[in-house]
């Protein structure tokens, strides 16, 4: 998994590494109104669509840049969504997303179909994948090919400790790949 740098300013950011947007938000509230999730999804047939690998370096492809741009727009599409951490590799995406409860009640009134937290997460991730796929195809970065594998994996992060552990997992997963393939 080649990671590529995209620095999002934050006083909590670690030193720049080959990873996207590793930054912290305010601590999770210990109540049922805020839920953090770690989500992962892959390109179709694990095609290396999102980054080009050149020796020990990686450069984000136009498709990878689109995935990142859509990530950054997600809060404008889902007002009670908070972005936490993101790693885009050559063939997969790992992210921590935080959903804040009034989101579901507000969306239910407007759209009439958000009924539970998992449904909201599904809509956010499917919307992210669908929008990025459409934009990638429109930019001719993957003309005529399928962009994403079906579905995604997710894990509920129940407290700040789990969020920190999952952030570390995202970063370490990147390092393991580099070490395994002799890139570092």
C-alpha positions as CSV (number, residue, x, y, z in Angstrom):
1,X,0.0,0.0,0.0
2,X,1.8,3.1,-1.1
3,X,0.7,6.1,0.7
4,X,1.1,9.6,-0.5
5,X,1.3,12.9,1.3
6,X,-1.4,15.4,1.6
7,X,-1.0,17.7,4.6
8,X,-4.1,19.0,6.3
9,X,-3.1,21.7,8.8
10,X,-3.7,20.7,12.4
11,X,-1.9,21.4,15.6
12,X,-2.3,17.7,16.3
13,X,-0.8,16.4,13.1
14,X,2.2,14.1,13.4
15,X,5.3,14.8,11.3
16,X,4.5,14.5,7.6
17,X,4.7,10.9,6.4
18,X,3.4,9.1,3.4
19,X,-0.1,9.2,4.6
20,X,-3.2,11.5,4.1
21,X,-4.8,13.7,6.7
22,X,-3.7,12.0,9.9
23,X,-5.2,14.6,12.3
24,X,-7.2,14.6,15.5
25,X,-10.5,16.2,16.3
26,X,-11.8,17.0,19.7
27,X,-12.2,14.0,22.0
28,X,-15.3,11.9,21.5
29,X,-18.2,12.7,23.7
30,X,-19.1,9.7,25.9
31,X,-22.7,9.6,24.9
32,X,-24.9,7.9,22.3
33,X,-24.9,11.0,20.1
34,X,-21.4,10.7,18.6
35,X,-20.2,7.5,17.0
36,X,-16.8,7.1,15.3
37,X,-16.2,4.4,12.7
38,X,-13.1,3.1,11.0
39,X,-14.0,2.2,7.4
40,X,-12.0,0.5,4.6
41,X,-12.7,-0.2,1.0
42,X,-10.6,-1.3,-2.0
43,X,-10.4,-0.7,-5.7
44,X,-12.0,-3.3,-8.0
45,X,-9.8,-6.3,-8.2
46,X,-7.3,-4.3,-6.2
47,X,-6.1,-2.4,-9.2
48,X,-3.4,0.1,-8.3
49,X,-5.6,3.0,-9.4
50,X,-5.0,5.5,-6.6
51,X,-1.2,6.0,-6.5
52,X,1.8,5.3,-8.7
53,X,4.7,3.6,-7.0
54,X,8.2,4.6,-8.1
55,X,10.9,2.9,-6.0
56,X,10.6,4.2,-2.5
57,X,8.3,7.1,-3.6
58,X,4.6,7.2,-4.4
59,X,2.7,9.8,-6.2
60,X,-1.1,10.2,-6.1
61,X,-2.8,9.6,-9.4
62,X,-5.6,11.8,-10.7
63,X,-8.0,9.1,-9.4
64,X,-6.4,9.3,-5.9
65,X,-6.6,13.1,-5.9
66,X,-10.3,12.8,-6.7
67,X,-10.9,10.4,-3.8
68,X,-9.2,12.9,-1.5
69,X,-11.2,15.9,-2.9
70,X,-14.5,14.0,-2.4
71,X,-13.3,13.1,1.2
72,X,-12.8,16.8,1.9
73,X,-16.3,17.7,0.5
74,X,-18.1,15.0,2.6
75,X,-18.9,17.4,5.5
76,X,-20.7,19.8,3.2
77,X,-22.8,16.9,1.9
78,X,-23.4,15.4,5.4
79,X,-23.5,18.3,7.8
80,X,-23.1,16.3,11.0
81,X,-20.2,14.2,9.7
82,X,-16.7,14.9,11.0
83,X,-13.6,13.7,9.3
84,X,-10.8,12.4,11.4
85,X,-8.1,10.3,9.7
86,X,-7.5,9.1,6.1
87,X,-5.0,7.0,4.4
88,X,-5.2,6.5,0.6
89,X,-2.9,3.7,-0.8
90,X,-2.5,2.5,-4.3
91,X,-5.5,0.2,-4.0
92,X,-7.4,0.9,-0.8
93,X,-8.8,3.6,1.5
94,X,-8.9,3.6,5.3
95,X,-10.7,6.4,7.1
96,X,-12.1,7.3,10.5
97,X,-15.5,9.1,10.2
98,X,-17.5,10.5,13.1
99,X,-21.2,10.8,12.9
100,X,-23.0,13.2,15.3
101,X,-26.6,12.3,16.2
102,X,-28.7,15.2,15.2
103,X,-27.7,14.3,11.7
104,X,-30.0,11.4,11.6
105,X,-33.1,13.2,12.9
106,X,-32.5,16.2,10.6
107,X,-31.9,14.0,7.6
108,X,-35.0,11.9,8.4
109,X,-37.2,15.0,8.3
110,X,-35.6,16.2,5.0
111,X,-35.1,12.9,3.2
112,X,-37.3,10.5,5.1
113,X,-35.0,7.5,5.0
114,X,-32.3,7.7,7.6
115,X,-33.4,5.4,10.5
116,X,-30.3,4.3,12.3
117,X,-26.6,5.0,12.7
118,X,-25.5,2.1,10.4
119,X,-27.8,3.3,7.7
120,X,-26.2,6.8,7.9
121,X,-22.7,5.4,7.7
122,X,-23.8,3.3,4.7
123,X,-25.1,6.3,2.9
124,X,-21.9,8.4,3.7
125,X,-19.5,5.7,2.4
126,X,-21.7,4.7,-0.6
127,X,-22.0,8.3,-1.4
128,X,-18.3,8.8,-1.2
129,X,-17.6,5.8,-3.4
130,X,-20.3,6.7,-5.9
131,X,-19.3,10.3,-6.2
132,X,-15.6,9.6,-6.5
133,X,-16.3,6.8,-9.0
134,X,-18.4,9.2,-11.2
135,X,-15.8,11.9,-11.0
136,X,-12.9,9.5,-11.8
137,X,-14.7,8.2,-14.8
138,X,-15.6,11.7,-16.0
139,X,-12.0,12.8,-15.7
140,X,-11.1,9.7,-17.8
141,X,-8.9,8.4,-15.0
142,X,-10.6,5.0,-15.2
143,X,-12.5,5.2,-18.5
144,X,-14.8,2.2,-18.9
145,X,-13.6,0.4,-15.8
146,X,-15.2,-0.3,-12.5
147,X,-13.5,1.7,-9.7
148,X,-14.5,0.1,-6.4
149,X,-15.1,-3.4,-5.0
150,X,-18.5,-4.0,-3.6
151,X,-19.2,-3.0,0.0
152,X,-16.8,-1.8,2.7
153,X,-15.7,-2.9,6.1
154,X,-16.4,-0.9,9.2
155,X,-15.7,-1.0,12.9
156,X,-17.4,1.1,15.6
157,X,-14.9,2.9,17.7
158,X,-16.4,3.2,21.2
159,X,-14.1,5.7,22.9
160,X,-11.1,7.9,22.5
161,X,-8.7,5.0,23.2
162,X,-10.1,3.0,20.3
163,X,-10.0,6.0,18.0
164,X,-6.3,6.5,18.8
165,X,-5.6,2.8,18.3
166,X,-7.3,2.8,15.0
167,X,-5.4,5.9,13.9
168,X,-2.2,4.1,14.7
169,X,-3.4,1.0,12.8
170,X,-4.0,3.1,9.7
171,X,-0.5,4.6,9.9
172,X,1.2,1.3,10.8
173,X,-0.7,-0.6,8.1
174,X,1.0,1.7,5.6
175,X,4.5,1.1,7.2
176,X,4.0,-2.7,7.1
177,X,3.4,-2.6,3.4
178,X,6.5,-0.5,2.8
179,X,8.6,-2.8,4.9
180,X,7.2,-6.0,3.3
181,X,7.9,-4.9,-0.2
182,X,11.4,-3.5,0.6
183,X,10.3,0.0,-0.1
184,X,11.9,1.4,3.1
